Structure formats: C-alpha cells, structure tokens
Amino acid sequence: MRVILRQEVEKLGGPGKILDVSDGYARNYLIPRGLAMPATPANLRMLEEEKKRESLRANREKRAAQRLAEKLNGVSVTATVSVGEDDRVFGAVTSQMIAELLQQKGFEIDRRKIMLEEPLKALGIYDVPIKLHPEVEAKIKVWVVRE
C-alpha cells in the first residue's frame, strides 16, 4: 500500500515522504496513529498544496529576515562596563545585554539569535553576528567602553 507520511517515522522517513509499505502495517499501525495517510490522488494534491504553502511561507520569512539584516548591518551599540586596574572588566557583556541595547535602538532581537562564542570580557570593538534565519546573518558592531 502506498502511503504519505505525516510525521517522522523511524527507519521510514519524514513528513511528506511517499512510500510503499505492507497493507497490514499501514492499516493497523501507521494510519490509526496518524503517522501516515493513504496516497490517494486527493491526498497527493493536498500534499502538493501544503508544500507550496510552506515554500511561500519560508520565502516570506527569508525576505523579512533579509530586510532586517540590511537595517542591522550598519548598527553599532555601546556597552559601558566598569573596569578596575589595568582595564580589567568587572563582569562581561553577554548576548542578553546586547539584545537590550538593540531594543533601546528599536530592534526586537531574541538573545538566542545573537551568536556570541563567549561573553565579551575586554574593552574594544567587536563584530557580533546575528542569525536571523538559517540562510540570513547580520553583523553589528559592539563597542565595549569603560564607564
């Protein structure tokens, strides 16, 4: 029996995959649990429509991320930190702090999208990447200066 997988099934594949399985496996396991549906012409058309909708949604998200990246590429933020002797920074500049600085400039960026390898613990100018979409990345300048 030909079925279309609706969810990830171990050793078979992921959603949208069309494959042949035994009739009993399809009728007694896959279909009742909602893991698959029969590969009828109507279901195949529905699958194609879902793929088109998903493609359009993904393109829309990517374009929005690209527009935001264009705005962010020229942005620089300044983090003021207290320092001790020999310009040793007390604490560090974290992705949360950078997200708050960006929010003050009018950009709503989730801190998990800011790709800091480790917190900034020294004075200076840093290029910090922000992953807006799996295919879109922006870079901002972060100035770490003394208070």
Helices and strands as residue ranges (DSSP letters): E 2-5, E 18-20, H 23-25, I 26-30, E 36-38, H 41-72, E 76-81, G 85-87, H 95-104, G 111-113, E 124-133, E 136-146
